[in-house]
Amino acid sequence: MFKFIQQYTEKIDHVAIYPMISLFIFFLFFVVLLVMVKKMDKQKVIELSNIPLDSAETTTINN
């Protein structure tokens, strides 16, 4: 299967550019995410971390 795909991709010019673009987008996404997390207010982090433990909104299961 891989040999079949490799045979056709070798004929396409500049096929190596697509993996590099994908890697760049992937890397850029996580860098932006890291910057956003580092800039986030500490109080907001505490508030978001307590969401699962918040007992104000409880769900009821009706049988």
C-alpha positions in Angstrom: 0.0 0.0 0.0 2.7 2.5 0.9 4.7 1.6 -2.2 1.6 2.3 -4.3 1.3 5.8 -2.7 5.0 6.5 -2.8 5.1 5.7 -6.5 2.6 8.5 -7.3 3.9 11.0 -4.9 7.4 10.8 -6.4 6.0 12.0 -9.6 4.4 15.1 -8.1 6.6 18.2 -7.9 7.1 19.8 -4.5 5.3 17.1 -2.5 7.6 17.7 0.4 6.2 21.2 1.0 2.8 19.8 2.4 4.3 18.0 5.4 6.4 21.0 6.3 3.3 23.3 6.1 1.4 20.8 8.3 4.2 20.7 10.8 4.4 24.5 10.9 0.6 24.8 11.5 0.8 22.2 14.2 3.7 23.9 16.0 2.2 27.3 15.6 -1.1 26.1 17.2 0.6 24.9 20.3 2.9 27.9 20.6 -0.2 30.2 20.5 -1.9 28.0 23.0 1.1 28.1 25.4 1.2 31.9 25.1 -2.5 32.2 25.9 -2.1 30.0 28.9 0.9 31.9 30.2 -1.0 35.2 29.9 -4.1 33.9 31.6 -5.1 35.5 34.9 -4.4 33.3 37.9 -7.9 33.9 39.3 -9.4 32.7 36.0 -7.3 29.5 36.2 -8.5 28.8 39.7 -12.1 29.5 38.6 -11.8 27.1 35.7 -10.1 24.4 37.7 -13.0 24.4 40.2 -15.8 23.9 37.6 -15.9 20.1 37.9 -16.2 20.4 41.7 -18.8 23.1 41.7 -21.9 21.7 43.5 -24.2 24.7 42.6 -25.3 23.0 39.4 -26.1 19.3 40.0 -27.6 17.1 37.4 -30.5 14.8 38.3 -31.1 11.5 36.7 -34.7 10.5 36.4 -35.5 6.8 36.1 
